[in-house]
Amino acid sequence: MISSKCTSSAVKRAVFLAVLCSSCLGAGMSTRAASFSYTTIDVPGFPETVAQEINNNGDIVGWCRDGSGISHAFVLSGGAYTIVDYPGAPLSGAYGISNSGDIVGAYNSVGPAHYSNVHGYLLSGGNYSSIDHPDGPPTAAEDVNDSGQIVGKYNDGTKGYGFSLVGGNMTTIDVPGSLETSALGINDSGRIVGGYSDGTTSHGYSFYDGVFSTIDFPDAFRTVATGINNNEDIVGQYEPVAYTYLGFVRSGGVFSTIAVPGSINCNAYGINDDGLVVGSYTDMSGNGHGFLATPVPEPATLSLVILGGLAILRRRNR
């Protein structure tokens, strides 16, 4: 006979086994869309916030707009917000952050009405470096991985392109047959995601080893892929109907919608290896906020794993 004390210990060990096994079993057991809990991100003193990317340390970058309509780059680390504007620039935004803390983004060297004066930048070790494609500005750096590879977009005056920057060498990314291409996210394997227009609508894509693969949220009017983690989970946004925006995560081939409760529109931009997603949403009053979406385990899946763990322990105690 097993005592109540031993039973309690067995349950605890089963729960522990569930935590260890869930990552192994989850891929095979889960075919359902994921659920998320949401936390709002607002830079204090700024009426609008957009969260663009999150790294594996939980550091978040993005941009916020002040009462005069001027945008500023920020990083949220350890609960503290820091403005990281490009020096001397009237407008800045931070779009990507690596696990080592390198930040990429864009700044305007003149002002809001001067699109042609948009430049990309890299902030590394406290030093800022400007990034421009030879055929642009405008140029924007969108993401950076742990190898220092940077992706982004530029416009040569006739068409928009994506780019990849490695060791000072810049390569154009252009989906064949597209009217416009942007490169918006990259993981440590060098897989790139973004969006392109075919003249009728917009699609997301992934690009690796010279091969493009289209990503479309099922039955969506438009789709764009904006971020990818090292598990190759992809985030982005889609329009179920024109000009209505929702975020998505695609994990293991399964699409899940990202929608902050009570929001009008919602966009997902970045995802880390723990599956934490950041983005922005518009509330019912028309105010813009950033958000952090945290995956919620499926109760049924978790129960099955715990029961499996208990069965293993029961066999061991016989």
Steps between C-alpha positions, in 0.01 A plus 500: 500500500626847410476767771341842438845656543639278225199575281558874540865453412404296196266772378774759537741280308237443231451873459876539476509228234225683314714811481795297372294302250265767369754640254557150360137392489342832413602498136340164446189559709401857415309564178285777647556872481681647800350735759669804652480736796577865433690775680485860379826688439487880527810718521423745786420851379438399137146467359591229246729196525593225253701194615700363207726220622592289804819301555560190711593715801156661491636837381247682281560775245261722311397858458273746672340823381492813714224761521648690205487193276877440513613138522777377729681164523486316833625186668324334795741293709460380857181703537672829408434703185789678326474732199765408241451758224760528227719799600375827354211340310153659534329158468618151593361147535654173626383193307722207594723376783739203519563288808828688554312830507584640155213721382401596146242747376449812295524875541405806300778752461268791411141459618166324457427631150832384352466129415813507286708583808422177688812299588559173678728469800677252727557565871772267631710543812368852545610605150261602220570420134286623211385249237405595144459289190698646208172548309323658798405673737239440598650204689381331820675228702231264631671216687839359603603150607774382734750472213451869426309442175259788441189501283284790392352683206578783261348676199693600188231744387320249281449197726541377856747220576621304798866471587742289702817653643787270604850625577450817300363314196141591412285262292162587350200278579228506235220242474480402130210671324424730793430871477652562844691292756598569862725295733374536858636218717791257523597215735844368592491245218468782251139428401337828398132591505315797356226604262448563131234637268398327178291791373173355627566433866783449752656177625749397763806298412798317645836492322782255563782359289373684192145366522188712560190346664171689514317537832128579496265492796207278391230694311662836585472804274867591564790349698848616600761314708691724739707283735648153548669324792754217510220241520380642166176624656388793287294805596331761286171660425209427271183669384189281519333782305662811355644742760417284802823373655571201723828342605594138455749236608578202279655215699541149367283591204211610725380862485379676817343845511644775719224742608513709818151491661313823434732612221394635161815396314795289610843440345764245606861589420749289697535163674776351715598136555263469798207590273448845654351735241508879485305742285251783509127552521244778476243526778134597464590866556750495215810504723805293404676268744768234492436153637671185620317175423587196713396149386250327728545119528205292382333352812413174325854451372653580838260258674591220261870554560451500880292182482773343289756598762288348778467177302878479465547553875231244583677236292828585673341457845364153427 
